[in-house]
Amino acid sequence: MIFFLFALLLISCSAPEKRLEREGLTLAFHSQSSLISEVRELQLEHPIKISTAQTMNHLLLLHYEELTLRGGKKYIFSSNDVLDITPLITKALNRMRANK
């Protein structure tokens, strides 16, 4: 789900150099033409309205499994990371406009 949200974030922005920055985190927006064809073919619904709590929940649930003998689930973001980046990601997702 969060991959889809990040894809929406990247696809929806028209200015290739537009950036949002906050305390060591930078989100850079790239034009749709710079992305691979599979991403360009996604059918997107704009604008997306997502609350800070929903964004935080998605970020906290993102995880991967190590490709080792023991394996194991590892979370992508720590709780502190999520607290830091949630407002920025929520703001970016809520600012997306249709046809951009």
C-alpha positions as CSV (number, residue, x, y, z in Angstrom):
1,M,0.0,0.0,0.0
2,I,2.7,2.5,0.9
3,F,4.6,1.7,-2.4
4,F,1.4,2.7,-4.2
5,L,1.2,5.9,-2.1
6,F,4.8,6.8,-2.9
7,A,4.1,6.0,-6.6
8,L,1.2,8.4,-6.4
9,L,3.4,11.0,-4.8
10,L,6.0,10.8,-7.5
11,I,3.6,10.6,-10.4
12,S,1.3,13.4,-9.3
13,C,3.9,16.2,-9.3
14,S,4.5,18.3,-12.4
15,A,7.7,20.2,-11.5
16,P,10.7,17.9,-11.9
17,E,12.7,19.8,-9.3
18,K,10.1,20.3,-6.7
19,R,11.2,19.3,-3.2
20,L,9.7,19.1,0.3
21,E,12.3,19.1,3.1
22,R,12.0,18.6,6.9
23,E,14.7,17.9,9.4
24,G,17.0,15.7,7.3
25,L,14.3,14.2,5.1
26,T,13.9,15.3,1.5
27,L,11.1,14.2,-0.8
28,A,11.9,15.0,-4.5
29,F,9.2,15.0,-7.1
30,H,9.9,13.8,-10.6
31,S,7.8,14.2,-13.7
32,Q,5.8,11.2,-14.9
33,S,7.8,11.0,-18.1
34,S,10.9,10.1,-16.1
35,L,9.3,7.0,-14.6
36,I,9.0,3.6,-16.1
37,S,6.1,2.7,-18.4
38,E,4.4,0.4,-15.9
39,V,4.0,3.2,-13.4
40,R,2.8,5.6,-16.1
41,E,-0.1,3.2,-16.9
42,L,-1.5,3.2,-13.4
43,Q,-5.0,4.5,-13.1
44,L,-4.8,7.1,-10.3
45,E,-7.6,8.8,-8.3
46,H,-6.9,12.3,-7.2
47,P,-7.0,14.0,-4.8
48,I,-6.3,11.5,-2.1
49,K,-7.3,12.5,1.4
50,I,-5.4,10.7,4.1
51,S,-5.1,11.6,7.7
52,T,-1.9,11.8,9.7
53,A,-3.0,8.7,11.7
54,Q,-3.6,6.7,8.5
55,T,-0.2,7.7,7.1
56,M,1.5,6.9,10.4
57,N,-0.2,3.5,10.5
58,H,1.0,2.6,7.0
59,L,4.6,3.6,7.7
60,L,4.7,1.7,10.9
61,L,3.4,-1.5,9.2
62,L,6.0,-1.5,6.3
63,H,8.4,-4.3,6.8
64,Y,10.6,-6.8,4.8
65,E,12.0,-10.2,5.5
66,E,15.7,-10.8,5.5
67,L,17.0,-13.3,2.9
68,T,19.1,-15.3,5.4
69,L,18.8,-18.7,6.9
70,R,17.2,-17.2,10.0
71,G,15.1,-14.8,8.1
72,G,13.0,-12.5,10.2
73,K,10.8,-9.6,9.8
74,K,12.4,-6.1,10.0
75,Y,10.5,-2.9,10.0
76,I,11.6,-0.2,7.5
77,F,11.0,2.8,9.7
78,S,11.6,3.1,13.5
79,S,8.9,4.8,15.6
80,N,11.0,7.9,15.8
81,D,11.4,8.0,12.0
82,V,7.7,7.7,11.5
83,L,7.0,10.6,13.9
84,D,9.5,12.7,12.0
85,I,8.3,11.9,8.4
86,T,4.6,11.4,8.8
87,P,3.6,15.1,8.6
88,L,5.7,15.7,5.5
89,I,4.3,12.6,3.7
90,T,0.7,13.3,4.7
91,K,1.1,16.9,3.5
92,A,2.5,15.8,0.1
93,L,-0.2,13.2,-0.4
94,N,-3.0,15.6,0.4
95,R,-1.6,18.3,-2.0
96,M,-1.6,16.1,-5.1
97,R,-3.8,17.3,-7.9
98,A,-5.5,15.5,-10.7
99,N,-3.8,15.2,-14.1
100,K,-0.3,16.1,-12.8
